[in-house]
């Protein structure tokens, strides 16, 4: 995660699927902004990693 005084972004890999299945990986990126002391997600992006 990278953060400034009132903006930040974070990214990671998630495994998504039903219980008992292998599922698949998804890349997640979120943009955040601090509003009145609370961090709010202002942008969200999902994609399937290449390969």
C-alpha positions in Angstrom: 0.0 0.0 0.0 1.2 3.5 -0.8 -0.4 6.4 1.1 -0.3 10.2 1.2 -2.1 12.5 3.6 -5.5 11.9 2.0 -5.1 9.5 -0.9 -3.7 5.9 -1.1 -3.7 2.9 -3.3 -3.4 -0.8 -2.6 -3.1 -3.9 -4.8 -3.1 -7.7 -4.3 -3.9 -11.1 -5.7 -7.1 -12.9 -4.5 -8.3 -16.5 -5.1 -12.0 -16.5 -6.0 -14.2 -19.6 -6.1 -17.0 -21.7 -4.5 -16.2 -23.8 -1.4 -14.5 -27.0 -2.4 -13.2 -25.8 -5.8 -9.8 -24.6 -6.8 -11.2 -21.2 -8.0 -9.1 -18.7 -9.9 -6.8 -15.8 -9.2 -7.9 -12.2 -9.6 -5.7 -9.1 -9.3 -7.4 -6.3 -7.3 -6.4 -2.6 -7.2 -8.2 0.0 -5.1 -7.8 3.7 -4.8 -8.7 5.3 -1.5 -9.4 8.8 -0.2 -9.6 10.0 3.4 -12.8 11.9 3.9 -13.6 13.3 7.4 -11.1 10.9 9.0 -12.4 7.7 7.2 -10.7 5.9 4.3 -13.2 5.3 1.5 -12.6 3.3 -1.6 -13.1 5.7 -4.5 -11.9 3.4 -7.3 -11.8 -0.4 -7.7 -10.4 -2.5 -10.5 -10.3 -6.3 -11.0 -8.5 -8.3 -13.7 -7.3 -11.8 -14.4 -3.5 -12.0 -14.3 -1.8 -13.0 -17.6 -0.4 -16.5 -17.7 
